[in-house]
Amino acid sequence: MIVALALAGALLLVEGRFPDEFKNVRRHGDQVLEPLYRTVHFPVQLVSWLDDISQTRTRLRRENASLRAERLQYAVRLQKLAELSAENARLRGLLGSGLLSDGRMLLAEVLRADPDPDQMVLMINKGEPDGVFVGQPVLDARGIMGQVIAIAGNQSAVMLISDRRHGIAVKDARSGARGILQGSGENSRLLLQYVPESADIAKGDLLLSSGLGARFPAGYPVAIVHEVLRSGGSEFAKVQAMPVAGLGNSRHLALLFPSVASPAKPTDDTATEHVSESPDANP
């Protein structure tokens, strides 16, 4: 300790007497000792650098998590906007449909479908307070969906034309051939009954409601002929058709009232025909 103090004092005296020479000595000494300074300060610099890296990584993780959360929120909002846009398009299509331009109607929304696979029945959000009645025709923007078969307060049950218990009198828009379009239990397939093998009906023909049976109004699209099989040994042809209405995916429906749904006046060739289009069972 004393030696160190003495050495320090001697250096100060020398520096005071020979300042210029001592500057050169100090400069050379700094150059020699610089690697030692760097070595001594390296652990401190390393700790500081690692701390900066850790803080930066933590901040980036936080920002990344925040961005992921925002992206999820925007994705959910976009999904909702897409659904709202699709719903608006469906409503515009329903309101703008030429099918529904000739009288009063009531718009309804599908609540749920009957879980029983053997019953093609939908529940809608309109009922007795809205003037809904049993047997009321139900359509979407493309054609006939079915009819109301039961009312429970503010809700009603609608049997689709694809239900096996349902039948609707139709005629071929091209040839005028008539038949009964029966449900098959599948939303994509209907069966045209009682069509003579000689009847003029072909694949691609549009089937319209005939107005017989005092249930559905005449002239509404129902189905398109998909297949016609004639065996030659049977009285009737086997005809399958595809419904034009979105039986499995329409969410918004229209219920027609008597001013629209009144049956067409029978002509001479149909006055003697009788068709019952009322289902014989409740859902």
Buried (B, 14 or more C-beta within 10 A) or exposed (E): EEEEEEEEEEEEEEBEEEEEEBEEEEEEEEEEEEEEEEEEEEEEEEEEEEEEEEEEEEEEEEEEEEEEEEEEEEEEEEEEEEEEEEEEEBBEEBBEBEBBEEEEBBBBEBEEBBEEEEBBBBBBBBBEEBEBEBBBBBBBBBBBBBBBBBBEEEBBBBBBBBBBBBBBBBBBBBEEBBBBBBBBEEBEBBBBEBBBBEBEBEEEBBBBBBBBBBBBBBBBBBBBBBEBEBEEEEEBBBBBBBBBBBBEEBBBBBBBBEEBBBBBEBEEEBEEEEBEBBBEEEB
